[in-house]
């Protein structure tokens, strides 16, 4: 077991996948000589060469379209989208081609493409650099969508995603890139699974990506007031693995779902609906949500007011306990 940052854990996961399988390619804008804007691919071009770590033109549709063709020919491309808000020029290729090929070929043509997307706010960036578009991809049949939250998951989930034969949209919490954590010697969980990261008995808190840390901090603060929060890292957004959430809610009777994304037709909406369907008679309070707002992401000087923080999570917990 070693300790490293989330960004370096992704780098080591990519490196391990490339060492294990010569068909694995990394491609994107500035991923080679620069090592990516967040340095996630630092050193890979030097060690694996420019034929396996490709600096591409500034064309997200070209990146995804090329990856589809490479996958058809037997390669396993990993595409980097520099920032979440840059993915939309490639959205047509992702929805119309990437998500459909394996289904249309009746499974005869695998589509092992991973699209890495740094997502979320909190870094003081300019417009189009702090989006949370995960629901747009989770709604598309044929895509798998996952989000890591810590170095251990980052290292192992990227390796698992690359080994999968379905296209995986891989969301990385950019404001957590520089935070450190332990990386274990084996995968802590299957790729498409959620996990309880803190046990509790009073309220279930479900979250993913950058807000897992925030919710864990909220659980520590709540414990000082005698309230026990069970925190679940969803990890996989499509398919959702809600078994641990159902089990937890049947014990606590209360659920707060937390996300940076706007609440309208979101991942939090789906979690709330599914829990209501499966755990209705166990609920002691309505399922509550703590999210961003139904507005475009604000200028950086206002993002602290936009993003859910410890106080907003604790307010959601208080409201759940008032019922």
C-alpha positions in Angstrom: 0.0 0.0 0.0 1.3 3.4 -0.9 0.2 7.0 -0.4 -0.2 9.4 -3.4 -2.4 12.1 -4.9 -5.5 11.3 -6.9 -3.9 12.6 -10.1 -0.8 10.4 -9.6 -3.0 7.5 -8.7 -4.7 7.9 -12.1 -1.3 8.1 -13.7 -0.1 4.9 -12.1 -3.4 3.2 -13.1 -3.0 4.3 -16.7 0.7 3.2 -16.7 -0.3 -0.2 -15.3 -3.0 -0.7 -17.9 -0.5 0.2 -20.7 2.1 -2.1 -19.4 -0.4 -5.0 -19.2 -1.9 -4.5 -22.7 -0.1 -3.0 -25.7 -3.5 -2.3 -27.3 -4.1 0.5 -24.7 -3.6 4.0 -26.2 -3.9 7.4 -24.5 -5.1 10.3 -26.7 -6.2 13.9 -26.2 -5.2 17.5 -26.3 -1.7 18.0 -24.7 -1.6 14.6 -23.1 1.8 13.8 -24.6 4.6 16.3 -24.2 2.8 18.4 -21.6 1.4 15.5 -19.7 -2.1 16.9 -19.6 -3.3 20.2 -18.1 -3.5 18.5 -14.7 -0.4 16.3 -15.4 -2.4 13.1 -15.1 -0.6 11.7 -18.2 2.8 13.0 -17.2 5.7 10.8 -18.3 3.6 8.4 -20.3 4.7 9.7 -23.7 8.4 9.4 -22.7 8.0 5.8 -21.5 5.5 4.5 -24.1 6.2 6.6 -27.1 4.2 9.0 -29.3 2.4 6.1 -31.1 0.7 5.1 -27.8 0.3 8.6 -26.2 -1.1 10.8 -29.0 -1.4 14.6 -28.9 -4.5 15.3 -30.9 -5.9 18.5 -32.6 -8.3 20.6 -30.6 -11.3 18.6 -31.8 -13.3 16.6 -29.3 -15.5 15.1 -32.0 -12.3 14.1 -33.8 -10.9 12.5 -30.6 -14.0 10.4 -30.0 -14.5 9.5 -33.6 -10.9 8.3 -34.0 -11.3 6.3 -30.7 -14.4 4.6 -32.1 -12.4 3.5 -35.2 -9.5 2.4 -33.2 -11.7 0.3 -30.9 -13.3 -1.4 -34.0 -9.8 -2.3 -35.0 -9.0 -3.9 -31.7 -7.4 -1.1 -29.7 -8.4 0.1 -26.3 -8.3 3.9 -26.4 -8.4 6.2 -23.4 -9.5 9.7 -24.4 -8.9 12.7 -22.2 -11.3 15.7 -22.4 -9.4 18.6 -20.9 -12.4 20.1 -19.0 -16.0 19.0 -18.5 -17.4 21.9 -20.5 -15.3 20.9 -23.5 -17.0 17.5 -24.0 -20.0 18.9 -25.9 -18.4 19.1 -29.4 -17.8 15.4 -29.0 -21.3 14.6 -27.6 -22.8 13.6 -30.9 -20.0 11.0 -31.5 -20.4 9.7 -28.0 -24.2 9.3 -28.2 -24.6 8.4 -31.9 -21.6 6.1 -32.3 -19.8 5.2 -29.1 -22.9 4.2 -27.2 -24.5 2.3 -30.1 -21.8 0.1 -31.9 -21.8 -2.8 -29.5 -25.6 -3.0 -29.3 -26.0 -2.6 -33.1 -23.5 -5.4 -33.7 -25.3 -7.7 -31.2 -22.2 -7.7 -29.1 -19.9 -8.9 -31.8 -18.0 -5.6 -31.9 -16.7 -4.5 -28.4 -16.3 -0.8 -27.8 -13.6 -0.6 -25.1 -13.2 3.2 -25.0 -12.7 5.2 -21.8 -13.5 8.9 -21.9 -11.9 10.7 -19.0 -13.5 13.9 -18.0 -12.3 16.2 -15.1 -15.6 17.5 -13.6 -17.1 19.8 -11.0 -16.1 23.1 -9.6 -14.0 24.5 -6.8 -10.8 25.5 -8.6 -11.7 29.1 -9.4 -11.8 28.5 -13.1 -13.3 30.5 -15.9 -16.5 29.7 -17.9 -16.9 26.1 -19.3 -14.3 24.7 -16.9 -16.6 23.7 -13.9 -19.5 21.8 -15.3 -21.2 18.7 -13.8 -22.7 17.0 -16.9 -22.9 13.5 -15.6 -26.7 13.1 -15.9 -26.5 13.8 -19.7 -24.3 10.6 -20.1 -26.0 8.5 -17.4 -29.3 8.8 -19.4 -27.7 7.4 -22.6 -28.3 3.7 -23.1 -25.1 1.9 -24.0 -22.8 4.0 -21.9 -21.4 3.2 -18.5 -20.7 6.2 -16.2 -18.5 6.1 -13.1 -17.0 8.7 -10.8 -14.0 8.2 -8.5 -13.5 10.2 -5.3 -10.2 9.2 -3.8 -6.7 7.9 -4.9 -7.5 4.2 -4.2 -10.6 4.2 -6.4 -8.9 6.4 -9.0 -6.1 3.9 -9.6 -8.2 0.8 -9.6 -11.3 2.1 -11.3 -9.4 3.5 -14.3 -7.7 0.1 -14.7 -11.1 -1.7 -14.5 -12.7 0.7 -16.9 -9.9 0.2 -19.5 -10.4 -3.6 -19.2 -14.2 -3.3 -19.8 -15.6 -4.0 -23.3 -18.3 -1.3 -23.0 -17.6 2.4 -23.4 -17.0 4.1 -20.0 -17.4 7.8 -19.2 -15.0 8.3 -16.4 -15.5 11.4 -14.3 -12.6 12.7 -12.2 -13.2 15.3 -9.4 -10.7 18.0 -10.5 -10.6 19.8 -7.2 -9.5 16.6 -5.5 -6.6 15.9 -7.9 -4.0 17.1 -5.4 -5.4 15.4 -2.3 -3.5 12.4 -1.0 -4.7 9.0 0.1 -3.6 5.4 0.3 -3.7 3.1 -2.7 -4.2 -0.6 -1.9 -2.5 -3.5 -3.6 -5.8 -4.9 -5.0 -9.1 -3.4 -6.2 -11.2 -2.4 -3.2 -14.5 -3.1 -5.1 -15.9 -4.1 -8.5 -16.2 -1.2 -11.0 -20.0 -0.9 -11.1 -20.6 -0.9 -7.3 -21.3 1.6 -4.6 -19.7 1.4 -1.2 -20.4 2.4 2.4 -17.4 4.6 3.4 -18.6 5.5 6.9 -21.1 3.5 8.9 -23.9 5.2 10.8 -27.4 4.7 12.1 -29.4 8.0 12.0 -29.3 9.3 8.4 -28.0 7.9 5.1 -26.0 10.3 3.0 -25.4 9.2 -0.6 -22.9 11.1 -2.7 -20.2 10.8 -5.3 -17.1 12.4 -6.8 -15.8 15.6 -5.1 -18.6 15.7 -2.5 -17.7 12.4 -0.8 -15.0 14.2 1.2 -17.4 17.0 2.1 -20.0 14.4 3.3 -17.4 12.6 5.4 -16.5 15.9 7.0 -20.2 16.5 7.6 -20.4 13.1 9.3 -17.5 14.0 11.6 -19.2 17.3 12.5 -22.6 15.6 13.1 -21.0 13.0 15.4 -19.9 15.8 17.7 -23.6 16.6 18.2 -24.5 13.0 18.7 -25.8 12.3 15.2 -24.6 9.2 13.3 -24.4 9.6 9.5 -23.9 6.6 7.2 -22.0 7.9 4.1 -22.3 5.9 0.8 -20.0 6.7 -2.2 -22.2 5.8 -5.2 -19.1 5.4 -7.5 -21.2 4.2 -10.4 -23.9 6.5 -11.9 -24.9 4.2 -14.7 -25.7 1.5 -13.9 -26.6 2.7 -10.4 -25.8 0.2 -7.6 -28.4 1.1 -5.0 -28.4 -2.1 -3.1 -26.2 -0.7 -0.3 -28.4 2.5 -0.3 -31.6 0.5 0.1 -30.1 -1.6 2.9 -28.9 1.5 4.7 -32.2 3.4 4.3 -34.2 0.5 5.7 -32.1 0.9 8.9 -31.9 4.7 9.1 -35.3 5.6 7.6 -33.8 8.8 6.2 -31.8 9.7 3.1 -30.0 12.9 1.9 -28.6 12.7 -1.6 -25.7 15.2 -2.4 -24.3 16.4 -5.7 -22.8 19.5 -7.3 -25.0 19.1 -10.4 -28.3 21.0 -10.8 -31.2 19.1 -9.3 -33.6 19.0 -12.3 -33.7 15.5 -13.8 -30.4 14.6 -12.3 -28.7 11.6 -10.7 -30.0 12.8 -7.3 -33.5 12.7 -8.8 -33.1 9.1 -9.9 -31.7 8.0 -6.6 -34.6 9.6 -4.8 -37.2 8.0 -7.0 -35.7 4.6 -6.8 -35.4 4.7 -3.0 -39.0 5.9 -2.7 -40.1 2.9 -4.9 -38.1 0.3 -3.0 -38.1 1.6 0.6 -41.3 3.6 0.9 -42.5 1.8 4.1 -39.1 2.3 5.7 -38.9 6.0 5.2 -39.4 8.2 8.2 -38.9 11.4 6.2 -39.0 12.5 2.5 -35.8 11.9 0.6 -34.0 15.2 0.6 -31.4 16.5 -1.9 -28.5 19.0 -1.5 -27.3 20.1 -4.9 -26.1 22.9 -7.1 -28.7 25.2 -8.5 -30.7 25.2 -11.8 -28.5 27.8 -13.3 -25.3 27.9 -15.4 -22.2 27.6 -13.3 -21.4 31.0 -11.9 -18.2 33.1 -12.1 -15.5 31.8 -9.8 -16.0 34.5 -7.2 -19.5 33.1 -6.6 -18.8 29.4 -6.7 -18.6 29.0 -2.9 -22.2 30.1 -2.8 -23.2 27.6 -5.6 -21.4 24.5 -4.4 -22.9 22.3 -1.6 -20.7 22.6 1.4 -20.5 21.1 4.9 -23.1 23.5 6.3 -25.6 22.8 3.5 -25.2 19.0 4.0 -25.7 19.4 7.7 -28.8 21.5 7.1 -30.2 18.7 4.9 -29.5 16.2 7.7 -31.3 18.5 10.2 -34.3 18.8 8.0 -34.5 15.0 7.6 -34.3 14.5 11.3 -37.1 17.1 12.0 -39.7 14.8 10.5 
